[in-house]
Amino acid sequence: MNLETYDAALRLLGFRARSVAELRRKLLLKGEAPAEVSEVIARLLEQKLLDDADFAREFARAKILGPGSSRVRIKQELSRKGVARDVADRAIEQLQDSDGVDPAAAIHRVAVKKWKALAKFDDFTRRRRLYAFLARRGFNPDEIRSAMSVLED
């Protein structure tokens, strides 16, 4: 195994956690040999320094608690990062079951904050902009209508 490739992988992981596919892509873009990249990734997996399930769980937690993204949006982003769909699904379920993080509550938190920010507009414009904002976050129309009905009461 090439130590330079291993060091490059560790540097990339030092900046932030990455999925296996993401790390592989980055190392190959840096010009590392595919065989060496595979060896390094195998070693990192053995050492538990690289784990798609942990990555997916932490990524989902950050997206739900931070910007308040929807389940669909989180799954899409994880898929782009090379995480398998079943791993992404399990990560989101585990957040709700073991950590008490409720992905459904994210829409209400985000909606209330955005609703306040749109206070200078008339009600029609406020509703339209809030709906569009939540739709861009990946929430489905039923979730959006539910959140908006709570705001108007």
Secondary structure, DSSP 4 states (H G I P E B T S, - for coil): --HHHHHHHHHHHHHS---HHHHHHHHHHTT--HHHHHHHHHHHHHTTS--HHHHHHHHHHHHHHTT---HHHHHHHHHHTT--HHHHHHHHHHHHHHS---HHHHHHHHHHHHHHHTTTS-HHHHHHHHHHHHHHTT--HHHHHHHHHHHH-
